[in-house]
Amino acid sequence: MKKIIILAAAFICAVSLQAQGDLHLFSVDNKGDKITSITIEEVLTKNGFNVGIRSEMNKPFKIQFKETSFKAFTLLTVYHTKLSRELVLKYPDAGVITPMGVGIYQKLNEDTLHVSILTSQTQAKILGIKNNKILQGIEADLVKALKKAMPNAKLKYSDVALKQDAKLLTKYELELDEDSDAEETLEDISMSLETEFKPFGFVVPASKLYNGVLSKDGSVDTPYDFYKTYSICKLKVIYTVAKTRPDAAAFAPCTTMVYKKKGEDKVILGFPSVYNWISSVNVEDKEAKSVLLKAQEDFEAILIEITE
């Protein structure tokens, strides 16, 4: 009998693990609107995180689309001041989640504030690696900090992700001549990106020369000649998806990485594919899917133009 009980318990645990979604979802009573993106940011910065940008989306929504269904809709980008450095040094492609997104939203006539972030397992899935202590450490510290920022918040996993066969990480390589200058190469790529983004409706609210973090401002060596990340937004995508899946804010802005390893004659450019949005937050609305897939197509066209 004891053996049967143990087996039954093991089966229940296995089912529970399989049912885990790709996002952590927080919800907290916020009747007096005391919890805001600013109060959350303040707690995060005091608890081991650097905040890259805080984008309040309601004003742009109202300007471009003449309405909003949210009292608050904010996108934060954050990275762990210690562990993110370790992550990028060990896994070069981890720049696509450094910084990572924190979605904050509250609908009109609603008293509940919501926050969505990716789980470490989801981040590992995007990178094509096994979940590990670095990712889990960042996840644990972020969850802990958000709990401090939102006392009494309820925490749950999102619904089980939709099956997705497409590549979750989009990458392109730019082959270089042997005598190429690293600084000039990065400058040329940066100018090309900024020139190409605007016609397609993408904006760059922030960018960061992350090699400064990796080298501790030049005090230690890094394996990269340069490492830069861009936070990329397309307002129509965020607005359209948010109408049915506001929890997708955890994926926005999209972080694009550009790096060159020392001793290699190539530059890597990449970003998390929109298929993550579709899969992880169960995007089934036709209009939302359409704008996401168009954004993927346009973004790839930009990187193809730069790398060919």
MOMOQUI-V725897 format. One record per helix or strand. SS is the DSSP state (@ for helix, = for strand). FROM is the first residue (numbers start at 0). TO is the last residue. If there is no record, write none. Layout:
SS;FROM;TO
SS;FROM;TO
//
This chain:
@;1;17
=;22;28
@;36;45
=;48;55
@;56;64
=;69;79
@;82;89
@;91;96
=;99;106
=;111;117
@;119;126
@;132;148
=;153;156
=;168;174
@;181;198
=;202;208
@;210;213
=;223;232
@;234;241
@;245;250
=;253;260
=;265;271
@;274;279
@;285;306
//
